Protein backbone atom coordinates (compact mmCIF):
# COMPACT_ATOMS: atom_id res chain seq x y z
CA UNK A 1 0.00 0.00 0.00
CA UNK A 2 1.43 3.37 -1.04
CA UNK A 3 1.84 6.34 1.30
CA UNK A 4 -0.98 8.14 -0.51
CA UNK A 5 -3.34 5.20 0.04
CA UNK A 6 -2.42 5.09 3.73
CA UNK A 7 -3.03 8.82 4.04
CA UNK A 8 -6.37 8.52 2.20
CA UNK A 9 -7.49 5.72 4.53
CA UNK A 10 -6.50 7.79 7.56
CA UNK A 11 -8.41 10.81 6.26
CA UNK A 12 -11.50 8.66 5.66
CA UNK A 13 -11.32 7.40 9.24
CA UNK A 14 -10.96 10.98 10.50
CA UNK A 15 -14.02 12.07 8.51
CA UNK A 16 -16.10 9.13 9.73
CA UNK A 17 -15.15 9.79 13.33
CA UNK A 18 -15.92 13.52 13.04
CA UNK A 19 -19.35 12.75 11.54
CA UNK A 20 -19.99 10.31 14.37
CA UNK A 21 -19.05 13.00 16.88
CA UNK A 22 -21.33 15.46 15.05
CA UNK A 23 -24.27 13.06 15.31
CA UNK A 24 -23.74 12.66 19.04
CA UNK A 25 -23.09 16.36 19.75
CA UNK A 26 -25.86 18.18 21.58
CA UNK A 27 -24.98 21.85 21.07
CA UNK A 28 -25.54 23.45 17.66
CA UNK A 29 -22.28 25.45 17.88
CA UNK A 30 -20.30 22.28 18.48
CA UNK A 31 -22.09 20.61 15.56
CA UNK A 32 -21.19 23.57 13.32
CA UNK A 33 -17.50 23.38 14.29
CA UNK A 34 -17.37 19.62 13.72
CA UNK A 35 -19.20 19.99 10.37
CA UNK A 36 -16.71 22.58 9.10
CA UNK A 37 -13.76 20.39 10.15
CA UNK A 38 -15.28 17.34 8.45
CA UNK A 39 -15.93 19.27 5.21
CA UNK A 40 -12.32 20.46 5.13
CA UNK A 41 -11.00 16.92 5.50
CA UNK A 42 -13.45 15.72 2.82
CA UNK A 43 -12.01 18.29 0.41
CA UNK A 44 -8.48 17.08 1.13
CA UNK A 45 -9.68 13.52 0.58
CA UNK A 46 -11.14 14.43 -2.83
CA UNK A 47 -7.82 15.93 -3.97
CA UNK A 48 -5.92 12.92 -2.62
CA UNK A 49 -8.18 10.45 -4.43
CA UNK A 50 -7.63 12.36 -7.66
CA UNK A 51 -3.88 11.91 -7.19
CA UNK A 52 -4.36 8.21 -6.51
CA UNK A 53 -6.45 7.85 -9.65
CA UNK A 54 -3.74 9.50 -11.74
CA UNK A 55 -1.15 7.15 -10.26
CA UNK A 56 -3.34 4.13 -10.96
CA UNK A 57 -3.89 5.19 -14.56
CA UNK A 58 -0.17 5.68 -15.02
CA UNK A 59 0.62 2.22 -13.58
CA UNK A 60 -1.87 0.57 -15.94
CA UNK A 61 -0.06 1.93 -18.99
CA UNK A 62 2.26 -1.05 -19.36
CA UNK A 63 2.41 -1.50 -23.12
CA UNK A 64 5.71 -1.14 -24.96
CA UNK A 65 4.41 1.89 -26.81
CA UNK A 66 3.53 3.60 -23.54
CA UNK A 67 6.98 2.82 -22.10
CA UNK A 68 8.72 4.29 -25.14
CA UNK A 69 6.51 7.38 -25.06
CA UNK A 70 7.17 7.91 -21.37
CA UNK A 71 10.93 7.95 -22.09
CA UNK A 72 10.45 10.70 -24.65
CA UNK A 73 8.51 13.01 -22.37
CA UNK A 74 7.61 12.66 -18.72
CA UNK A 75 3.93 13.35 -18.00
CA UNK A 76 3.33 16.82 -16.63
CA UNK A 77 1.32 16.86 -13.43
CA UNK A 78 -0.61 20.10 -13.26
CA UNK A 79 -0.34 22.01 -10.02
CA UNK A 80 -3.74 22.65 -8.50
CA UNK A 81 -4.24 26.34 -7.72
CA UNK A 82 -6.94 28.13 -5.76
CA UNK A 83 -8.98 31.08 -7.01
CA UNK A 84 -11.28 33.14 -4.80
CA UNK A 85 -14.69 34.01 -6.20
CA UNK A 86 -15.21 37.69 -5.38
CA UNK A 87 -18.05 38.67 -7.69
CA UNK A 88 -21.52 37.50 -6.79
CA UNK A 89 -25.10 38.70 -6.72
CA UNK A 90 -27.91 38.04 -4.28
CA UNK A 91 -31.60 38.48 -3.64
CA UNK A 92 -34.03 37.30 -1.00
CA UNK A 93 -37.44 35.82 -0.38
CA UNK A 94 -39.41 35.47 2.84
CA UNK A 95 -37.45 32.40 3.96
CA UNK A 96 -34.14 32.51 2.07
CA UNK A 97 -31.29 34.75 0.96
CA UNK A 98 -30.02 33.46 -2.40
CA UNK A 99 -26.39 33.77 -3.52
CA UNK A 100 -25.47 33.48 -7.21
CA UNK A 101 -21.83 32.45 -7.74
CA UNK A 102 -21.12 32.86 -11.46
CA UNK A 103 -18.18 32.29 -13.82
CA UNK A 104 -18.10 28.53 -13.26
CA UNK A 105 -18.21 27.14 -16.79
CA UNK A 106 -18.77 23.37 -16.85
CA UNK A 107 -20.05 23.22 -13.27
CA UNK A 108 -23.05 21.17 -14.35
CA UNK A 109 -20.73 18.26 -15.19
CA UNK A 110 -18.78 18.45 -11.94
CA UNK A 111 -19.22 15.57 -9.51
CA UNK A 112 -21.00 16.30 -6.21
CA UNK A 113 -17.99 15.25 -4.15
CA UNK A 114 -16.04 18.16 -5.65
CA UNK A 115 -18.59 20.73 -4.48
CA UNK A 116 -18.26 21.27 -0.74
CA UNK A 117 -20.53 23.77 1.01
CA UNK A 118 -20.31 24.48 4.75
CA UNK A 119 -22.76 26.51 6.81
CA UNK A 120 -22.69 27.86 10.36
CA UNK A 121 -25.18 30.14 12.08
CA UNK A 122 -23.33 33.21 10.77
CA UNK A 123 -21.13 32.09 7.89
CA UNK A 124 -20.97 30.17 4.62
CA UNK A 125 -17.99 28.59 2.86
CA UNK A 126 -17.78 27.16 -0.65
CA UNK A 127 -15.06 25.00 -2.22
CA UNK A 128 -15.45 23.81 -5.83
CA UNK A 129 -13.25 21.76 -8.11
CA UNK A 130 -11.27 20.96 -9.95
CA UNK A 131 -14.27 21.21 -12.28
CA UNK A 132 -12.54 19.19 -15.01
CA UNK A 133 -9.27 17.37 -15.68
CA UNK A 134 -8.23 20.17 -18.01
CA UNK A 135 -8.71 22.90 -15.41
CA UNK A 136 -6.45 22.34 -12.38
CA UNK A 137 -8.11 25.01 -10.28
CA UNK A 138 -10.18 25.04 -7.13
CA UNK A 139 -12.65 27.90 -6.62
CA UNK A 140 -13.38 29.18 -3.11
CA UNK A 141 -15.89 31.62 -1.66
CA UNK A 142 -16.73 32.59 1.89
CA UNK A 143 -18.67 35.05 4.00
CA UNK A 144 -17.14 35.00 7.46
CA UNK A 145 -20.08 36.77 9.09
CA UNK A 146 -23.47 37.23 7.49
CA UNK A 147 -25.62 40.32 8.00
CA UNK A 148 -28.00 38.31 10.18
CA UNK A 149 -28.08 34.77 11.53
CA UNK A 150 -28.99 31.86 9.28
CA UNK A 151 -30.27 28.34 9.85
CA UNK A 152 -27.47 25.94 8.75
CA UNK A 153 -29.73 22.87 8.81
CA UNK A 154 -32.23 24.34 6.35
CA UNK A 155 -29.64 25.96 4.07
CA UNK A 156 -28.71 24.18 0.83
CA UNK A 157 -27.43 24.68 -2.72
CA UNK A 158 -28.30 23.92 -6.34
CA UNK A 159 -25.83 23.24 -9.15
CA UNK A 160 -26.50 24.90 -12.51
CA UNK A 161 -24.65 24.57 -15.83
CA UNK A 162 -22.29 27.50 -15.19
CA UNK A 163 -23.16 28.88 -11.74
CA UNK A 164 -23.88 27.81 -8.17
CA UNK A 165 -27.03 28.89 -6.35
CA UNK A 166 -26.73 28.90 -2.55
CA UNK A 167 -29.83 29.20 -0.38
CA UNK A 168 -29.19 30.69 3.07
CA UNK A 169 -32.18 29.92 5.29
CA UNK A 170 -33.12 32.97 7.37
CA UNK A 171 -33.00 32.41 11.12
CA UNK A 172 -35.98 34.75 11.33
CA UNK A 173 -38.22 34.10 8.30
CA UNK A 174 -39.88 37.24 7.02
CA UNK A 175 -37.05 39.53 8.09
CA UNK A 176 -35.58 41.90 5.49
CA UNK A 177 -31.82 41.88 4.88
CA UNK A 178 -30.42 45.26 3.90
CA UNK A 179 -27.00 43.76 3.17
CA UNK A 180 -25.48 40.31 2.76
CA UNK A 181 -22.44 40.65 5.06
CA UNK A 182 -22.10 42.03 8.56
CA UNK A 183 -19.19 44.20 7.37
CA UNK A 184 -21.32 45.90 4.70
CA UNK A 185 -24.09 46.61 7.21
CA UNK A 186 -21.61 48.01 9.73
CA UNK A 187 -20.19 50.43 7.17
CA UNK A 188 -23.67 51.53 6.07
CA UNK A 189 -24.77 52.06 9.70
CA UNK A 190 -21.65 54.14 10.36
CA UNK A 191 -22.36 56.36 7.37
CA UNK A 192 -25.99 56.76 8.43
CA UNK A 193 -24.97 57.74 11.94
CA UNK A 194 -22.47 60.30 10.62
CA UNK A 195 -25.20 61.87 8.46
CA UNK A 196 -27.55 62.40 11.41
CA UNK A 197 -27.97 66.05 12.52
CA UNK A 198 -25.50 67.16 15.19
CA UNK A 199 -26.24 69.50 18.08
CA UNK A 200 -22.97 71.23 17.39
CA UNK A 201 -23.47 73.12 14.12
CA UNK A 202 -19.75 73.70 13.84
CA UNK A 203 -18.92 70.01 13.86
CA UNK A 204 -17.68 68.59 10.57
CA UNK A 205 -19.76 65.44 9.78
CA UNK A 206 -17.23 64.26 7.19
CA UNK A 207 -14.47 64.35 9.81
CA UNK A 208 -16.60 62.27 12.17
CA UNK A 209 -17.29 59.74 9.43
CA UNK A 210 -13.58 59.57 8.56
CA UNK A 211 -12.64 58.85 12.18
CA UNK A 212 -15.26 56.12 12.57
CA UNK A 213 -14.33 54.49 9.24
CA UNK A 214 -10.64 54.63 10.13
CA UNK A 215 -11.28 53.00 13.50
CA UNK A 216 -13.38 50.23 11.93
CA UNK A 217 -10.72 49.69 9.25
CA UNK A 218 -7.91 49.36 11.79
CA UNK A 219 -9.84 47.01 14.08
CA UNK A 220 -11.70 45.00 11.44
CA UNK A 221 -10.85 41.66 9.82
CA UNK A 222 -9.95 41.20 6.13
CA UNK A 223 -13.61 41.12 5.06
CA UNK A 224 -14.35 44.35 6.95
CA UNK A 225 -11.29 46.07 5.46
CA UNK A 226 -12.23 45.06 1.90
CA UNK A 227 -15.76 46.37 2.40
CA UNK A 228 -14.60 49.70 3.85
CA UNK A 229 -11.97 50.13 1.13
CA UNK A 230 -14.56 49.50 -1.58
CA UNK A 231 -17.09 51.91 -0.06
CA UNK A 232 -14.44 54.60 0.42
CA UNK A 233 -13.07 54.29 -3.11
CA UNK A 234 -16.54 54.47 -4.64
CA UNK A 235 -17.35 57.56 -2.57
CA UNK A 236 -14.11 59.32 -3.52
CA UNK A 237 -14.55 58.47 -7.21
CA UNK A 238 -17.92 60.25 -7.18
CA UNK A 239 -16.16 63.34 -5.84
CA UNK A 240 -13.40 63.12 -8.42
CA UNK A 241 -10.84 61.89 -5.92
CA UNK A 242 -9.31 58.46 -5.40
CA UNK A 243 -7.32 56.27 -3.09
CA UNK A 244 -7.19 55.62 0.64
CA UNK A 245 -4.67 58.28 1.61
CA UNK A 246 -6.60 59.08 4.77
CA UNK A 247 -6.22 55.48 5.89
N, C-alpha and C positions, 0 to 999 in steps of 0.2 A: 504493500500500500504506500503510495507516494505521500510526501509531506502535505501536498495540497488536499488530498483525500482525507488525511487525518484531521487537518484544520477544518475542512468542511463538515466532517462528522462532529467535531467538537462544537462548532457554531450551531449546528442543528440541535444538539443537546442543550446548548445554552438557551436557544429560542424556545424549545419545548418546556424547559424548566421555568423560564420567565412567564410564558403563557399560563402555566400551571399556577404560578404564584399570583398572576393577575386574576385568575378565576377564584382564588381563595381569598384575595384581598377584600377588605370590607369598606375602606375609605376610597372615595372617588379620586382624590388627589393621588393616592398611592397607585391606584389603577392606571391613572394617566401617565405617571412616571414610568411604570413598568411597561405600558403599551409603547411609549416612545422608545425605550431601550430595546424592546423586542423588534420594533420596526427597523431600527438602525442595524441590528444584527442580521435581520432578514435581507436588507439591502447588500450588506457585505457578502452574505451567502450567495445571493444572485450573481454578483460579480465573480466570486470564486468558482461557482459552477460553470460560468461561461469560460473561464480559464481551463477548467478541467475538460470541458467539451472540446476546446481547441487542441488540447494535448492528446485527447483520445483520437480525434480525427487525424492528427499528424502521425500517431503511432500506427493507424490502420493503413496508411499509405506505404505499403511494403513492396510494391512492384518495382521492377528494375528501372522502368522509365521514371518513376517517382524519385528513386534514389539518385539517378543521374541528374535530374532536374534540381534536386535539393543541393547538389554539389555546385551547380552553376550559380544559384542565388538562394541565400538563406531566406526563409519566409519572414516578412516584416510583421511584427506584432504591434498593432496600433496602441498607442498610449491613450487610456481613457481619461478625458478631461471633464471638468465640471463647468457648467455655464448657468449663471443665476438669471432666472426670468424676472425682469423688473417691470415690464409693461403688462398691465392687466386692466380689465374693466369689471364693473360690478353693478348689480341692481338688487332689489329686494322685494319680497312679498310679505305677507302677514307672518309666515312661519320661518322663512329662510332668507339669508343673504347669499346671493349667488356670485361666485368668482369665475371669470372667463380667462383662462390662461391660453393665449394664442401663440402662433409661430411654431407649432409642433407638427410639422408635416410628417405624415406616415404614422401618426399616433394610433390610428384605428387598427393597424396591424401589429401593434406592440402587445406582447403577452402581459397578462395581468400581474404576474410576479415581478415585472419590471416597473410597475407603477405603485409606489408606496406613499400612502397618505396617512399622516398622523394628526390627531386632534387632541387638544386639551380644552379646559374650560375657557381659556383666553388666548389660544394660539392655534395655528395650523401650519403644517410642514408638508412639502411635496417633494418627492424625488422620482424622476422619470428617466428610464433608459438603461443602457443604450437602446434607442428606438429600433435600430437595424444594425446588421453586421458591418454595413458600409459607413456608419456614422458612430465613431467611438467617442460619444459625448453623453454625459449625464446632465439633465436639466434639474435645477433645484429652485424652490420658491418657499418663502416662509413669511408669516406675520407673527412676530414675537408676542405682540399683545394686541388683541382686537379691541375695537371701539367699546364694545360691550361684551358681556359673557355669552358663550355659546353652549349648546348641549352636545358634547362629543359623541354620545351614544346614538343620537338621531341624525348626526351629520354624515354625509356620504358624497360620492362623486360619480360622474358619468363620463365615459370616454367617447369622444367624437373623432371624426376622420383626421382633423388637424388642430384640435384644441381640447382642453380639459375643462370640464364644468364641475366646480366644487360647490356643494350645498352646505352652508354653515347654518345649522339649526339654531334659531334664536332661543336664548334662555328664557326670555320673556316674550312669547308670541304676541304680535300686535304692536310691539314697540317700533319706533322709527329710528333708524340709524342715520345720523347726519354725515358720518365718515366711516371708513372701513377699519382704520387703525387708531389705536389710542393716541399715538404720536400726532396724527393729523388733527384729531379733536382737541388735543391740548394746545396746539399752535393756534387753531381757530378761536378757542376760548380766550387765549391770551390776547389776541388781536381785538376781540370783542370787548374785553375788559378795558383795554387801553383806549378804545374809542368812546367809552362812557363819559358823560360830562363830569368834569372835575370841579370841586368847590373853589379851588385856586385857579382863577382865570389866567394867571401868569404861567402856570405850569405848561410845559411842552409835552403834549401827548405822545409825539413821535419819540422823544427821549425816553419816556417811560416804557414804551413798547420795545425800544432797542434794548434797554436794560433787562427786561423780562425775557426777551428772546435770547439774549446773550447768556443769561443764567441757565435757561433751559438747555441751550446748546452745550454749555460746558458740563452740565450735570447729566445730560441725557445719554442713552445708549446709541449704537450706530443707526438704528431705525429712526430714532428721534432726531439725530443730527442730519440725516438725509432729508427728512421731512422739512425741518426748519430751513436748511440750505435751499431746497427747492422753492419754498414759499418766499424766502427772502429774494432770491434771484428773480423770480417772476415779478415781485413787487417793484424791484429796482429797474427791471427792463421796461416796465410801464412808465417809469419816470425818466427814462432815457439814461439810466445809470446801470452799472453792473458790478458783479463781484461781491465778496464778503469781507471787504476791508475792515468793516467795523467789528468783525468777529476775530 
